[in-house]
Amino acid sequence: MSVRRALALAACGLAGGSVLLSAVVVGKQPARGGGDSEPRPGGSAVPSAAPPGLLLLPPTASCPPTAGWIERPAGTGSYWDSNWDRRLGDLASADRFILMLSASETAKPRACDKCREQAELTGRRLASLGLKFDQIIHSSMTRATETTEIISKHLPGVKKISTDLLREGAPIEPDPPVSHWKPEAVQYYEDGARIEAAFRNFIHRADAKQEEDSYEIFVCHANVIRYIVCRALQFPPEGWLRLSLNNGSITHLVIRPNGRVALRTLGDTGFMPPDKITRT
């Protein structure tokens, strides 16, 4: 009697049900008779028996269906939608560098001392990068406005724009759900549409008329940033609560002219002393 030694487990992809691994190595398998292959309905063939030591896994069709929010480009064989921002034909030539800051912790109506220190440290970090920032777009909430005022002292001359779209909220019901945070359904309904609007308005490839790379700062909130990261990377947005961000942290996205998106940093606070790091 042989002892199975499974060296890998196959799983279906979270986005689209793609099979990550197609087989697992097992112990010696008994020989099987029959032909070399059997035809599929489309005319292709699949092995009728696994080679010794190879255990075939269920076909992709047995995996969960693609999540409804994903629009898989027809005929590409890929789950990446190159026209995710509906700007594929704009012939952009510049990169957009998006730096999203999680607003410093606010324990009182006016920012506390530690919160100001967090914002000061974040402002110094941004200044030390030596980048020419084009603008700071910030949430209209008090803690984001105060954080913006503090960091802007380290970035003189950079214009500031306030928007209600980036206010904190409940973007979408998280999966898996959590017991300690349960907004009402109406909050998801109202906040979700607004935060999705923020993503569509601010996160996209450069316009065709933009000739130089741009560096933009967005001062907002952890829920908003985590949702935007999931949407920009075309990950299931319901997974946003699985990510964690510190107050005053920097998350860095890059959007290329061809629509490709890369996450350079997520929630970076390596520039802060450990005793200044907080999470809410």
DRENPA-3360 file (N, C-alpha, C; in nm, 2 decimals, always signed):
BEGIN
1 = MSVRRALA = +0.08/-0.12/+0.00/+0.00/+0.00/+0.00/+0.09/+0.12/+0.00 ~ +0.08/+0.21/-0.10/+0.17/+0.32/-0.12/+0.13/+0.44/-0.03 ~ +0.22/+0.52/+0.02/+0.19/+0.64/+0.10/+0.20/+0.76/+0.01 ~ +0.09/+0.84/+0.01/+0.09/+0.96/-0.08/+0.17/+1.07/-0.01 ~ +0.25/+1.14/-0.09/+0.32/+1.25/-0.05/+0.29/+1.37/-0.14 ~ +0.18/+1.44/-0.09/+0.14/+1.56/-0.17/+0.24/+1.67/-0.15 ~ +0.30/+1.72/-0.26/+0.40/+1.82/-0.25/+0.35/+1.96/-0.28 ~ +0.23/+1.96/-0.34/+0.17/+2.09/-0.37/+0.02/+2.08/-0.37;
9 = LAACGLAG = -0.05/+2.18/-0.34/-0.20/+2.18/-0.35/-0.24/+2.27/-0.46 ~ -0.33/+2.23/-0.55/-0.38/+2.31/-0.65/-0.49/+2.40/-0.60 ~ -0.50/+2.52/-0.65/-0.61/+2.60/-0.60/-0.66/+2.68/-0.72 ~ -0.78/+2.73/-0.71/-0.84/+2.81/-0.81/-0.81/+2.96/-0.78 ~ -0.78/+3.04/-0.88/-0.74/+3.18/-0.86/-0.86/+3.25/-0.80 ~ -0.83/+3.35/-0.72/-0.94/+3.43/-0.66/-1.01/+3.52/-0.77 ~ -0.93/+3.56/-0.87/-0.99/+3.64/-0.97/-1.00/+3.56/-1.10 ~ -1.11/+3.50/-1.12/-1.13/+3.44/-1.25/-1.13/+3.29/-1.25;
17 = GSVLLSAV = -1.10/+3.22/-1.13/-1.10/+3.08/-1.12/-0.99/+3.01/-1.20 ~ -0.88/+3.08/-1.22/-0.77/+3.01/-1.30/-0.70/+2.91/-1.21 ~ -0.65/+2.80/-1.27/-0.58/+2.70/-1.19/-0.44/+2.74/-1.17 ~ -0.39/+2.75/-1.05/-0.26/+2.80/-1.02/-0.16/+2.69/-1.04 ~ -0.19/+2.57/-1.00/-0.11/+2.45/-1.02/-0.19/+2.34/-1.09 ~ -0.13/+2.27/-1.18/-0.21/+2.18/-1.26/-0.20/+2.04/-1.21 ~ -0.11/+2.01/-1.12/-0.10/+1.87/-1.08/-0.02/+1.86/-0.95 ~ -0.04/+1.75/-0.88/+0.04/+1.73/-0.75/+0.11/+1.60/-0.77;
25 = VVGKQPAR = +0.23/+1.60/-0.71/+0.31/+1.48/-0.72/+0.27/+1.39/-0.61 ~ +0.25/+1.26/-0.64/+0.20/+1.16/-0.54/+0.29/+1.04/-0.54 ~ +0.25/+0.94/-0.46/+0.33/+0.82/-0.47/+0.30/+0.74/-0.59 ~ +0.36/+0.62/-0.61/+0.34/+0.55/-0.73/+0.19/+0.52/-0.76 ~ +0.16/+0.54/-0.88/+0.02/+0.52/-0.92/+0.01/+0.38/-1.00 ~ -0.10/+0.31/-0.98/-0.12/+0.19/-1.06/-0.13/+0.22/-1.21 ~ -0.08/+0.12/-1.29/-0.09/+0.14/-1.43/-0.23/+0.13/-1.48 ~ -0.27/+0.21/-1.58/-0.40/+0.22/-1.63/-0.40/+0.18/-1.78;
33 = GGGDSEPR = -0.50/+0.11/-1.82/-0.51/+0.08/-1.96/-0.59/+0.18/-2.04 ~ -0.62/+0.15/-2.17/-0.70/+0.24/-2.25/-0.61/+0.31/-2.35 ~ -0.68/+0.40/-2.43/-0.61/+0.47/-2.53/-0.52/+0.58/-2.48 ~ -0.44/+0.64/-2.56/-0.36/+0.75/-2.52/-0.43/+0.88/-2.49 ~ -0.55/+0.90/-2.56/-0.62/+1.02/-2.54/-0.76/+1.00/-2.58 ~ -0.85/+1.09/-2.53/-0.99/+1.09/-2.57/-1.02/+1.23/-2.62 ~ -1.10/+1.24/-2.72/-1.13/+1.37/-2.78/-1.22/+1.46/-2.69 ~ -1.20/+1.59/-2.70/-1.29/+1.68/-2.63/-1.39/+1.73/-2.74;
41 = PGGSAVPS = -1.50/+1.79/-2.69/-1.60/+1.83/-2.78/-1.54/+1.92/-2.89 ~ -1.44/+2.01/-2.86/-1.39/+2.10/-2.95/-1.28/+2.04/-3.04 ~ -1.26/+1.91/-3.03/-1.16/+1.84/-3.12/-1.03/+1.82/-3.06 ~ -0.99/+1.89/-2.94/-0.86/+1.87/-2.88/-0.87/+1.75/-2.79 ~ -0.75/+1.70/-2.75/-0.75/+1.58/-2.67/-0.69/+1.60/-2.54 ~ -0.73/+1.52/-2.44/-0.67/+1.53/-2.31/-0.63/+1.39/-2.27 ~ -0.52/+1.37/-2.20/-0.48/+1.23/-2.16/-0.59/+1.16/-2.09 ~ -0.60/+1.03/-2.12/-0.70/+0.95/-2.05/-0.65/+0.89/-1.93;
49 = AAPPGLLL = -0.52/+0.89/-1.91/-0.46/+0.84/-1.79/-0.34/+0.92/-1.75 ~ -0.32/+0.94/-1.62/-0.21/+1.02/-1.57/-0.08/+0.94/-1.57 ~ +0.03/+1.00/-1.61/+0.16/+0.93/-1.60/+0.18/+0.89/-1.46 ~ +0.27/+0.79/-1.44/+0.30/+0.74/-1.30/+0.35/+0.86/-1.22 ~ +0.30/+0.87/-1.09/+0.34/+0.98/-1.00/+0.27/+1.11/-1.02 ~ +0.17/+1.12/-1.11/+0.11/+1.25/-1.14/-0.04/+1.23/-1.12 ~ -0.10/+1.32/-1.04/-0.24/+1.32/-1.02/-0.31/+1.44/-1.08 ~ -0.39/+1.41/-1.18/-0.46/+1.52/-1.25/-0.56/+1.59/-1.16;
57 = LPPTASCP = -0.57/+1.72/-1.17/-0.67/+1.80/-1.09/-0.79/+1.82/-1.18 ~ -0.90/+1.86/-1.11/-1.03/+1.89/-1.18/-1.00/+2.00/-1.28 ~ -1.08/+2.00/-1.39/-1.06/+2.11/-1.50/-1.11/+2.24/-1.44 ~ -1.06/+2.35/-1.52/-1.09/+2.48/-1.48/-1.24/+2.51/-1.46 ~ -1.32/+2.44/-1.54/-1.47/+2.46/-1.53/-1.53/+2.43/-1.39 ~ -1.45/+2.35/-1.31/-1.50/+2.31/-1.18/-1.47/+2.42/-1.08 ~ -1.39/+2.52/-1.11/-1.35/+2.62/-1.02/-1.47/+2.72/-1.01 ~ -1.47/+2.81/-0.91/-1.57/+2.91/-0.90/-1.57/+3.00/-1.01;
65 = PTAGWIER = -1.69/+3.06/-1.05/-1.69/+3.15/-1.17/-1.62/+3.28/-1.14 ~ -1.59/+3.35/-1.25/-1.52/+3.48/-1.23/-1.61/+3.57/-1.16 ~ -1.55/+3.65/-1.07/-1.62/+3.75/-0.99/-1.69/+3.85/-1.08 ~ -1.81/+3.89/-1.05/-1.89/+3.97/-1.14/-1.83/+4.11/-1.17 ~ -1.74/+4.16/-1.08/-1.68/+4.29/-1.11/-1.57/+4.29/-1.21 ~ -1.52/+4.17/-1.25/-1.41/+4.16/-1.34/-1.47/+4.15/-1.48 ~ -1.42/+4.24/-1.57/-1.46/+4.24/-1.71/-1.35/+4.18/-1.79 ~ -1.35/+4.05/-1.81/-1.24/+3.98/-1.88/-1.24/+4.01/-2.03;
73 = PAGTGSYW = -1.13/+4.07/-2.08/-1.12/+4.10/-2.23/-1.15/+3.98/-2.31 ~ -1.24/+3.98/-2.40/-1.27/+3.86/-2.48/-1.16/+3.82/-2.57 ~ -1.13/+3.69/-2.57/-1.03/+3.64/-2.66/-0.88/+3.66/-2.63 ~ -0.85/+3.73/-2.51/-0.72/+3.76/-2.48/-0.65/+3.65/-2.40 ~ -0.73/+3.56/-2.33/-0.67/+3.46/-2.25/-0.62/+3.52/-2.12 ~ -0.64/+3.64/-2.09/-0.59/+3.71/-1.97/-0.70/+3.77/-1.89 ~ -0.68/+3.78/-1.76/-0.77/+3.85/-1.67/-0.74/+3.99/-1.65 ~ -0.63/+4.04/-1.71/-0.60/+4.18/-1.70/-0.67/+4.26/-1.81;
81 = DSNWDRRL = -0.75/+4.36/-1.77/-0.83/+4.44/-1.87/-0.74/+4.56/-1.90 ~ -0.68/+4.57/-2.02/-0.59/+4.68/-2.05/-0.67/+4.81/-2.07 ~ -0.80/+4.80/-2.09/-0.88/+4.92/-2.10/-0.97/+4.95/-1.98 ~ -0.91/+4.92/-1.86/-0.98/+4.93/-1.74/-1.03/+5.07/-1.71 ~ -0.95/+5.17/-1.76/-0.99/+5.31/-1.74/-1.06/+5.38/-1.86 ~ -1.09/+5.30/-1.96/-1.16/+5.34/-2.08/-1.08/+5.45/-2.15 ~ -0.94/+5.44/-2.15/-0.86/+5.54/-2.21/-0.76/+5.47/-2.30 ~ -0.79/+5.35/-2.35/-0.69/+5.28/-2.42/-0.64/+5.35/-2.55;
89 = GDLASADR = -0.73/+5.42/-2.61/-0.70/+5.48/-2.74/-0.64/+5.62/-2.73 ~ -0.61/+5.67/-2.61/-0.57/+5.80/-2.59/-0.42/+5.83/-2.62 ~ -0.34/+5.73/-2.65/-0.20/+5.74/-2.69/-0.12/+5.82/-2.59 ~ -0.14/+5.78/-2.47/-0.06/+5.85/-2.36/+0.09/+5.82/-2.37 ~ +0.18/+5.91/-2.33/+0.32/+5.88/-2.34/+0.39/+5.90/-2.20 ~ +0.32/+5.95/-2.10/+0.38/+5.98/-1.97/+0.33/+5.88/-1.86 ~ +0.41/+5.87/-1.76/+0.38/+5.79/-1.64/+0.31/+5.88/-1.54 ~ +0.22/+5.82/-1.46/+0.17/+5.89/-1.35/+0.21/+5.81/-1.22;
97 = FILMLSAS = +0.27/+5.89/-1.13/+0.32/+5.83/-1.00/+0.22/+5.89/-0.89 ~ +0.15/+5.80/-0.83/+0.04/+5.83/-0.73/+0.09/+5.79/-0.60 ~ +0.11/+5.89/-0.51/+0.15/+5.86/-0.37/+0.03/+5.90/-0.28 ~ -0.03/+5.79/-0.22/-0.14/+5.81/-0.13/-0.10/+5.80/+0.01 ~ -0.14/+5.91/+0.09/-0.11/+5.92/+0.23/-0.23/+5.89/+0.31 ~ -0.21/+5.80/+0.41/-0.32/+5.78/+0.51/-0.31/+5.89/+0.61 ~ -0.42/+5.97/+0.62/-0.41/+6.08/+0.71/-0.37/+6.04/+0.85 ~ -0.29/+6.13/+0.92/-0.25/+6.10/+1.05/-0.36/+6.09/+1.15;
105 = ETAKPRAC = -0.34/+6.01/+1.25/-0.44/+5.98/+1.35/-0.49/+6.11/+1.42 ~ -0.62/+6.11/+1.44/-0.68/+6.23/+1.50/-0.76/+6.18/+1.62 ~ -0.72/+6.21/+1.74/-0.79/+6.16/+1.86/-0.88/+6.27/+1.91 ~ -0.87/+6.39/+1.87/-0.95/+6.50/+1.91/-0.99/+6.58/+1.79 ~ -1.08/+6.68/+1.81/-1.12/+6.77/+1.70/-1.00/+6.83/+1.63 ~ -0.90/+6.87/+1.71/-0.77/+6.92/+1.65/-0.67/+6.81/+1.67 ~ -0.58/+6.79/+1.57/-0.48/+6.69/+1.57/-0.40/+6.69/+1.70 ~ -0.37/+6.57/+1.75/-0.29/+6.56/+1.88/-0.14/+6.58/+1.84;
113 = DKCREQAE = -0.06/+6.58/+1.95/+0.08/+6.61/+1.92/+0.15/+6.49/+1.84 ~ +0.11/+6.37/+1.87/+0.17/+6.26/+1.80/+0.13/+6.26/+1.65 ~ +0.00/+6.30/+1.63/-0.05/+6.31/+1.49/+0.03/+6.41/+1.41 ~ +0.06/+6.53/+1.48/+0.14/+6.63/+1.41/+0.28/+6.58/+1.38 ~ +0.33/+6.51/+1.47/+0.47/+6.45/+1.45/+0.47/+6.35/+1.34 ~ +0.36/+6.27/+1.33/+0.35/+6.18/+1.21/+0.35/+6.26/+1.08 ~ +0.27/+6.36/+1.08/+0.26/+6.44/+0.95/+0.39/+6.51/+0.92 ~ +0.46/+6.56/+1.02/+0.59/+6.62/+1.00/+0.68/+6.52/+0.94;
121 = LTGRRLAS = +0.69/+6.40/+1.00/+0.78/+6.30/+0.95/+0.74/+6.26/+0.80 ~ +0.62/+6.25/+0.77/+0.57/+6.22/+0.64/+0.61/+6.33/+0.54 ~ +0.59/+6.45/+0.58/+0.63/+6.57/+0.50/+0.78/+6.57/+0.47 ~ +0.86/+6.54/+0.57/+1.00/+6.54/+0.55/+1.04/+6.43/+0.45 ~ +0.98/+6.31/+0.47/+1.01/+6.20/+0.38/+0.98/+6.24/+0.24 ~ +0.86/+6.30/+0.21/+0.83/+6.34/+0.08/+0.92/+6.44/+0.02 ~ +0.97/+6.53/+0.10/+1.06/+6.63/+0.05/+1.20/+6.57/+0.02 ~ +1.23/+6.47/+0.10/+1.36/+6.40/+0.08/+1.37/+6.32/-0.05;
129 = LGLKFDQI = +1.26/+6.29/-0.11/+1.26/+6.22/-0.24/+1.31/+6.30/-0.35 ~ +1.31/+6.43/-0.34/+1.36/+6.52/-0.45/+1.27/+6.52/-0.57 ~ +1.14/+6.49/-0.56/+1.05/+6.49/-0.67/+0.98/+6.62/-0.69 ~ +0.94/+6.65/-0.81/+0.87/+6.77/-0.84/+0.72/+6.73/-0.84 ~ +0.65/+6.75/-0.73/+0.51/+6.71/-0.71/+0.42/+6.82/-0.78 ~ +0.33/+6.76/-0.85/+0.24/+6.85/-0.93/+0.12/+6.91/-0.85 ~ +0.07/+6.82/-0.76/-0.05/+6.87/-0.68/-0.07/+6.78/-0.56 ~ -0.14/+6.83/-0.46/-0.18/+6.75/-0.35/-0.34/+6.76/-0.35;
137 = IHSSMTRA = -0.40/+6.64/-0.36/-0.54/+6.63/-0.36/-0.58/+6.56/-0.23 ~ -0.66/+6.63/-0.15/-0.69/+6.57/-0.02/-0.84/+6.57/+0.02 ~ -0.87/+6.47/+0.10/-1.00/+6.46/+0.15/-1.04/+6.59/+0.23 ~ -1.17/+6.62/+0.22/-1.22/+6.74/+0.29/-1.24/+6.71/+0.44 ~ -1.22/+6.59/+0.49/-1.23/+6.57/+0.64/-1.12/+6.64/+0.71 ~ -1.15/+6.67/+0.84/-1.06/+6.75/+0.92/-0.92/+6.69/+0.93 ~ -0.91/+6.56/+0.96/-0.77/+6.51/+0.98/-0.69/+6.50/+0.85 ~ -0.76/+6.49/+0.74/-0.69/+6.49/+0.61/-0.64/+6.63/+0.58;
145 = TETTEIIS = -0.73/+6.73/+0.61/-0.70/+6.87/+0.58/-0.58/+6.91/+0.67 ~ -0.58/+6.88/+0.79/-0.47/+6.91/+0.88/-0.34/+6.85/+0.84 ~ -0.35/+6.72/+0.80/-0.23/+6.65/+0.76/-0.17/+6.72/+0.64 ~ -0.26/+6.76/+0.55/-0.22/+6.83/+0.42/-0.15/+6.96/+0.46 ~ -0.20/+7.04/+0.55/-0.14/+7.16/+0.59/+0.00/+7.14/+0.64 ~ +0.02/+7.04/+0.72/+0.15/+7.01/+0.78/+0.25/+6.97/+0.67 ~ +0.21/+6.87/+0.59/+0.31/+6.82/+0.49/+0.34/+6.93/+0.38 ~ +0.25/+7.01/+0.36/+0.27/+7.11/+0.25/+0.37/+7.22/+0.29;
153 = KHLPGVKK = +0.40/+7.23/+0.42/+0.51/+7.32/+0.46/+0.64/+7.27/+0.42 ~ +0.65/+7.14/+0.39/+0.78/+7.08/+0.34/+0.78/+7.07/+0.19 ~ +0.67/+7.11/+0.13/+0.66/+7.11/-0.02/+0.60/+7.24/-0.07 ~ +0.67/+7.35/-0.05/+0.62/+7.48/-0.08/+0.59/+7.49/-0.23 ~ +0.48/+7.56/-0.26/+0.45/+7.59/-0.40/+0.36/+7.48/-0.46 ~ +0.34/+7.37/-0.40/+0.26/+7.27/-0.46/+0.11/+7.30/-0.43 ~ +0.03/+7.30/-0.53/-0.11/+7.34/-0.51/-0.19/+7.23/-0.44 ~ -0.29/+7.28/-0.37/-0.37/+7.19/-0.29/-0.52/+7.19/-0.33;
161 = ISTDLLRE = -0.58/+7.08/-0.35/-0.72/+7.07/-0.39/-0.79/+6.98/-0.29 ~ -0.91/+7.03/-0.24/-0.99/+6.95/-0.15/-1.11/+6.89/-0.23 ~ -1.14/+6.77/-0.18/-1.25/+6.70/-0.25/-1.33/+6.61/-0.15 ~ -1.46/+6.61/-0.16/-1.54/+6.52/-0.08/-1.54/+6.37/-0.12 ~ -1.49/+6.35/-0.24/-1.49/+6.21/-0.30/-1.40/+6.12/-0.21 ~ -1.29/+6.18/-0.16/-1.19/+6.10/-0.09/-1.22/+6.09/+0.06 ~ -1.34/+6.13/+0.11/-1.37/+6.12/+0.25/-1.38/+5.97/+0.29 ~ -1.35/+5.94/+0.42/-1.35/+5.80/+0.47/-1.49/+5.74/+0.46;
169 = GAPIEPDP = -1.50/+5.61/+0.45/-1.63/+5.55/+0.44/-1.61/+5.40/+0.43 ~ -1.73/+5.34/+0.40/-1.73/+5.19/+0.38/-1.74/+5.16/+0.23 ~ -1.63/+5.12/+0.17/-1.63/+5.11/+0.02/-1.71/+4.99/-0.03 ~ -1.70/+4.88/+0.03/-1.77/+4.76/-0.02/-1.77/+4.66/+0.10 ~ -1.87/+4.57/+0.11/-1.87/+4.48/+0.22/-1.75/+4.38/+0.21 ~ -1.67/+4.37/+0.31/-1.55/+4.29/+0.30/-1.58/+4.14/+0.30 ~ -1.49/+4.07/+0.24/-1.50/+3.92/+0.23/-1.36/+3.87/+0.27 ~ -1.34/+3.79/+0.38/-1.45/+3.75/+0.47/-1.50/+3.87/+0.56;
177 = PVSHWKPE = -1.62/+3.85/+0.61/-1.67/+3.96/+0.70/-1.60/+3.96/+0.83 ~ -1.61/+4.07/+0.90/-1.55/+4.08/+1.04/-1.66/+4.11/+1.14 ~ -1.64/+4.07/+1.26/-1.74/+4.09/+1.36/-1.73/+4.23/+1.43 ~ -1.61/+4.29/+1.43/-1.60/+4.41/+1.50/-1.63/+4.54/+1.42 ~ -1.67/+4.52/+1.29/-1.70/+4.64/+1.21/-1.81/+4.60/+1.12 ~ -1.93/+4.65/+1.14/-2.05/+4.61/+1.06/-2.13/+4.73/+1.03 ~ -2.09/+4.81/+0.93/-2.18/+4.92/+0.88/-2.31/+4.88/+0.83 ~ -2.41/+4.97/+0.84/-2.54/+4.94/+0.78/-2.53/+4.93/+0.63;
185 = AVQYYEDG = -2.62/+4.85/+0.57/-2.62/+4.84/+0.42/-2.63/+4.97/+0.35 ~ -2.70/+5.07/+0.41/-2.71/+5.20/+0.34/-2.58/+5.27/+0.33 ~ -2.49/+5.24/+0.43/-2.36/+5.31/+0.43/-2.27/+5.26/+0.31 ~ -2.28/+5.12/+0.29/-2.21/+5.07/+0.18/-2.26/+5.13/+0.05 ~ -2.40/+5.14/+0.05/-2.46/+5.19/-0.07/-2.42/+5.33/-0.11 ~ -2.41/+5.41/-0.01/-2.38/+5.55/-0.03/-2.23/+5.58/-0.04 ~ -2.15/+5.52/+0.05/-2.01/+5.54/+0.05/-1.94/+5.47/-0.07 ~ -1.99/+5.35/-0.10/-1.93/+5.27/-0.20/-1.93/+5.34/-0.34;
193 = ARIEAAFR = -2.05/+5.40/-0.37/-2.06/+5.47/-0.50/-1.96/+5.59/-0.50 ~ -1.95/+5.66/-0.39/-1.87/+5.78/-0.39/-1.72/+5.74/-0.40 ~ -1.68/+5.64/-0.33/-1.54/+5.59/-0.33/-1.50/+5.53/-0.46 ~ -1.60/+5.46/-0.53/-1.57/+5.41/-0.66/-1.56/+5.53/-0.76 ~ -1.64/+5.64/-0.74/-1.63/+5.76/-0.82/-1.49/+5.82/-0.80 ~ -1.44/+5.82/-0.68/-1.30/+5.87/-0.66/-1.20/+5.79/-0.74 ~ -1.21/+5.66/-0.74/-1.12/+5.58/-0.81/-1.13/+5.61/-0.96 ~ -1.25/+5.62/-1.01/-1.26/+5.65/-1.16/-1.22/+5.79/-1.20;
201 = NFIHRADA = -1.23/+5.88/-1.11/-1.19/+6.02/-1.14/-1.04/+6.04/-1.13 ~ -0.98/+5.98/-1.03/-0.84/+6.01/-1.00/-0.74/+5.91/-1.05 ~ -0.78/+5.78/-1.06/-0.68/+5.68/-1.09/-0.70/+5.63/-1.23 ~ -0.61/+5.67/-1.32/-0.62/+5.64/-1.46/-0.49/+5.67/-1.52 ~ -0.46/+5.63/-1.64/-0.34/+5.66/-1.71/-0.34/+5.81/-1.75 ~ -0.22/+5.86/-1.79/-0.21/+6.00/-1.82/-0.29/+6.04/-1.94 ~ -0.33/+6.16/-1.95/-0.40/+6.21/-2.07/-0.30/+6.22/-2.18 ~ -0.35/+6.21/-2.31/-0.26/+6.21/-2.42/-0.18/+6.34/-2.43;
209 = KQEEDSYE = -0.24/+6.45/-2.38/-0.17/+6.58/-2.39/-0.06/+6.60/-2.28 ~ -0.05/+6.50/-2.18/+0.05/+6.51/-2.08/+0.18/+6.46/-2.14 ~ +0.28/+6.55/-2.14/+0.41/+6.51/-2.21/+0.51/+6.46/-2.10 ~ +0.51/+6.51/-1.98/+0.61/+6.47/-1.88/+0.54/+6.38/-1.77 ~ +0.62/+6.30/-1.71/+0.57/+6.22/-1.60/+0.52/+6.31/-1.49 ~ +0.42/+6.27/-1.42/+0.36/+6.35/-1.31/+0.37/+6.27/-1.18 ~ +0.38/+6.35/-1.07/+0.39/+6.30/-0.93/+0.29/+6.37/-0.85 ~ +0.19/+6.29/-0.80/+0.07/+6.35/-0.74/+0.06/+6.29/-0.60;
217 = IFVCHANV = +0.02/+6.37/-0.50/+0.00/+6.32/-0.37/-0.15/+6.32/-0.34 ~ -0.20/+6.22/-0.28/-0.34/+6.21/-0.24/-0.35/+6.18/-0.09 ~ -0.40/+6.28/-0.01/-0.41/+6.26/+0.13/-0.55/+6.22/+0.16 ~ -0.57/+6.09/+0.21/-0.71/+6.05/+0.23/-0.71/+5.95/+0.35 ~ -0.77/+5.83/+0.34/-0.79/+5.75/+0.45/-0.77/+5.60/+0.42 ~ -0.75/+5.52/+0.52/-0.71/+5.38/+0.51/-0.81/+5.30/+0.42 ~ -0.94/+5.32/+0.45/-1.04/+5.24/+0.38/-1.04/+5.28/+0.23 ~ -1.03/+5.40/+0.20/-1.03/+5.45/+0.06/-0.90/+5.40/-0.01;
225 = IRYIVCRA = -0.79/+5.41/+0.05/-0.66/+5.37/-0.01/-0.66/+5.22/-0.04 ~ -0.71/+5.14/+0.06/-0.70/+5.00/+0.04/-0.80/+4.95/-0.07 ~ -0.91/+5.02/-0.08/-1.01/+4.99/-0.19/-0.94/+5.03/-0.32 ~ -0.88/+5.15/-0.33/-0.82/+5.19/-0.46/-0.71/+5.10/-0.50 ~ -0.63/+5.05/-0.41/-0.52/+4.96/-0.44/-0.58/+4.83/-0.50 ~ -0.68/+4.78/-0.44/-0.74/+4.65/-0.50/-0.80/+4.68/-0.64 ~ -0.86/+4.79/-0.66/-0.92/+4.82/-0.79/-0.82/+4.85/-0.89 ~ -0.71/+4.92/-0.85/-0.61/+4.95/-0.95/-0.53/+4.83/-1.00;
233 = LQFPPEGW = -0.51/+4.74/-0.91/-0.44/+4.61/-0.94/-0.53/+4.50/-1.00 ~ -0.66/+4.54/-1.01/-0.76/+4.45/-1.05/-0.77/+4.32/-0.97 ~ -0.75/+4.34/-0.84/-0.78/+4.23/-0.74/-0.92/+4.24/-0.70 ~ -0.98/+4.14/-0.64/-1.12/+4.15/-0.59/-1.13/+4.26/-0.48 ~ -1.21/+4.36/-0.51/-1.21/+4.47/-0.41/-1.27/+4.43/-0.28 ~ -1.34/+4.32/-0.27/-1.39/+4.27/-0.14/-1.28/+4.24/-0.04 ~ -1.16/+4.22/-0.09/-1.05/+4.19/-0.01/-0.98/+4.31/+0.06 ~ -1.03/+4.43/+0.04/-0.96/+4.55/+0.09/-0.93/+4.54/+0.24;
241 = LRLSLNNG = -1.02/+4.48/+0.32/-1.00/+4.48/+0.46/-0.89/+4.38/+0.51 ~ -0.84/+4.30/+0.42/-0.73/+4.21/+0.45/-0.59/+4.29/+0.45 ~ -0.59/+4.41/+0.40/-0.47/+4.49/+0.40/-0.48/+4.58/+0.52 ~ -0.36/+4.62/+0.57/-0.35/+4.71/+0.69/-0.26/+4.82/+0.66 ~ -0.29/+4.94/+0.71/-0.21/+5.06/+0.68/-0.19/+5.14/+0.82 ~ -0.07/+5.19/+0.83/-0.04/+5.27/+0.95/-0.08/+5.42/+0.92 ~ -0.11/+5.49/+1.02/-0.14/+5.64/+1.01/-0.01/+5.71/+0.95 ~ -0.04/+5.80/+0.86/+0.07/+5.87/+0.80/+0.16/+5.80/+0.70;
249 = SITHLVIR = +0.11/+5.68/+0.67/+0.19/+5.59/+0.58/+0.18/+5.63/+0.43 ~ +0.27/+5.59/+0.35/+0.28/+5.62/+0.21/+0.26/+5.50/+0.12 ~ +0.16/+5.50/+0.03/+0.13/+5.39/-0.06/+0.16/+5.45/-0.20 ~ +0.24/+5.38/-0.28/+0.29/+5.43/-0.41/+0.24/+5.34/-0.52 ~ +0.16/+5.40/-0.61/+0.12/+5.33/-0.73/+0.18/+5.40/-0.85 ~ +0.21/+5.32/-0.96/+0.26/+5.38/-1.08/+0.17/+5.33/-1.20 ~ +0.12/+5.42/-1.28/+0.04/+5.39/-1.39/+0.11/+5.42/-1.52 ~ +0.14/+5.32/-1.60/+0.21/+5.34/-1.73/+0.12/+5.38/-1.84;
257 = PNGRVALR = +0.18/+5.44/-1.95/+0.09/+5.48/-2.06/+0.01/+5.37/-2.12 ~ +0.06/+5.24/-2.11/-0.02/+5.13/-2.17/-0.13/+5.08/-2.07 ~ -0.14/+5.14/-1.96/-0.24/+5.11/-1.86/-0.20/+5.01/-1.76 ~ -0.07/+4.96/-1.77/-0.02/+4.87/-1.66/-0.01/+4.95/-1.53 ~ -0.04/+4.88/-1.42/-0.03/+4.94/-1.29/+0.06/+4.86/-1.20 ~ +0.15/+4.93/-1.13/+0.24/+4.86/-1.04/+0.23/+4.92/-0.90 ~ +0.24/+4.84/-0.80/+0.24/+4.89/-0.66/+0.38/+4.89/-0.61 ~ +0.44/+5.00/-0.58/+0.58/+5.01/-0.54/+0.59/+5.00/-0.39;
265 = TLGDTGFM = +0.50/+5.06/-0.32/+0.50/+5.04/-0.17/+0.36/+5.04/-0.12 ~ +0.33/+4.97/-0.01/+0.20/+4.97/+0.05/+0.22/+5.01/+0.20 ~ +0.17/+5.12/+0.24/+0.17/+5.16/+0.38/+0.31/+5.17/+0.44 ~ +0.40/+5.24/+0.37/+0.53/+5.26/+0.41/+0.54/+5.35/+0.53 ~ +0.60/+5.31/+0.64/+0.62/+5.40/+0.76/+0.77/+5.37/+0.81 ~ +0.85/+5.32/+0.72/+0.99/+5.29/+0.76/+1.07/+5.42/+0.80 ~ +1.02/+5.53/+0.76/+1.08/+5.66/+0.79/+1.04/+5.71/+0.93 ~ +0.95/+5.64/+1.00/+0.91/+5.69/+1.14/+0.98/+5.60/+1.24;
273 = PPDKITRT = +1.01/+5.66/+1.36/+1.06/+5.58/+1.47/+0.95/+5.49/+1.52 ~ +0.98/+5.38/+1.57/+0.87/+5.28/+1.62/+0.77/+5.34/+1.71 ~ +0.81/+5.43/+1.80/+0.72/+5.49/+1.90/+0.62/+5.59/+1.84 ~ +0.64/+5.63/+1.71/+0.55/+5.72/+1.65/+0.45/+5.65/+1.56 ~ +0.46/+5.52/+1.54/+0.38/+5.45/+1.45/+0.25/+5.41/+1.52 ~ +0.14/+5.44/+1.46/+0.01/+5.40/+1.51/-0.08/+5.35/+1.40 ~ -0.19/+5.28/+1.44/-0.28/+5.23/+1.34/-0.42/+5.24/+1.40 ~ -0.52/+5.29/+1.33/-0.65/+5.30/+1.38/-0.75/+5.22/+1.30;
% end
